[in-house]
Amino acid sequence: MATSADVPGGGGTGPGGGPLGADERAELEALRRRFPARRRWRAALSALLITLAAVLTPLSAVAVWIADEMADTDRYVATVAPLARHPDIQDAVTDRVTDAAMAKIDLDALLSQVAPGDRPRLERALGGLRGPITSGIRDFVRQTVAGFVASDAFAALWEQLNRQAHAAFTGALTGSGDSAVRVKGDAVVLDLEPVVAQVKERLLGRGLGAASAIPEVRTDFTLVESRDVRRAQTAFRVLEVLGNWLPVVTVALAAVGVWLAARRRRALVAAALGIAAGAAALWIGLSVFRVVYLNHLPAQVSQPAAGTAYDQIVRFVRATVRLVIVLGVVVALGAWLSGRGRWAVRVRDAWESGIAAVRRAVGLATTGPVGPWAHRYRYVLRWAVVAGAVLAVLLWSYPTGRVVFWIAVVAVVVLAVVEFLDDQDAAAGSAGVTGPARHSGG
């Protein structure tokens, strides 16, 4: 039988209510010294594991992005395909292709088609018109290029090119592979040779015979350029190996940390907010890196296009970050509201009073036989709603922060319905009629 001497804070009486003996007092003192030390050790380890989970959260989000986005062709194409319609990308591609074409079809290339005997007279006749004519040719070429880049044909070519180059894009991040997408020095570049070939055909079709001088041109369009690309390759290899295991490890560390804590509800709140804070740190890091990255681009690289490409490539990383932040806040809020804190109790009382007021306002004094049943099984019903919300998040193919938010909203609405049906007064009256002895017996 347990006595007060069985716990660290027990009193000084024995099993019979009398004073403790010398041996019992010595055992009590030993327990008092051992239990606080054990608590401190468990508390320190709990805090360490929860902190480690928060620190690993950004790496987990990146690992999920690499494993899910870069390994799935359809999702990768869905990520980069919209770039073909973006004005910044279209302008940058137009400039690059126009420069590549004009390198071969300038005025000198046109004059080379004139008979040698007639060329001197033609050059003297042109005189100061050489500049305007060259500018006119460039405008004509750029107009043709811009028309193609804005067409559905370019969008289809862009998507086809990226679909075929999906494996090469993954190879670009790992530093291997040789196709349309590759690492060149400190940049990840896209070869626009197929675009130049299409533009050449359009120029010939519009009567610019000098376009036949355009050879197969390998002109690069920079997707990412930074001195950190090669270091990113190493990090990519590591995260690719970790894959989806790192998030599992992160959640497991947080779960063990909560289990070791003396106040587990409070630890759950801390773990959820810590993980959300880790995700928020990644969000801030992505934004800061974007500014630093754009500020260090070479002059010949279009900053608007580079920024657009960066935003599109990390789009799903940011979606994962939003998911983790919303999920962490929802879990922390739910754990806090289910606790015994003064403000949590006040919020729950206000919730119950508000729903009861709604029931009275609609003139529903009782919910019939459903009311006592809902009151009897109210805890089972509440946990069933919570379990259903968790299951919905787990079974959703690619949940986002918005999905988690609306699942939480639906769960709150269902909980409100359960509370609305819970007729506490009817349940108390039923208990008083059918079981007065049990009621009075406490």
Helices and strands as residue ranges (DSSP letters): G 4-6, H 22-68, H 73-80, G 81-85, H 87-102, H 107-111, H 119-126, G 127-129, H 130-149, H 152-164, H 166-174, E 181-184, E 187-191, H 193-205, G 209-213, E 220-225, H 229-242, H 245-260, H 264-295, H 303-313, H 315-337, H 342-361, H 370-376, H 378-395, H 401-421, H 424-434, H 436-440
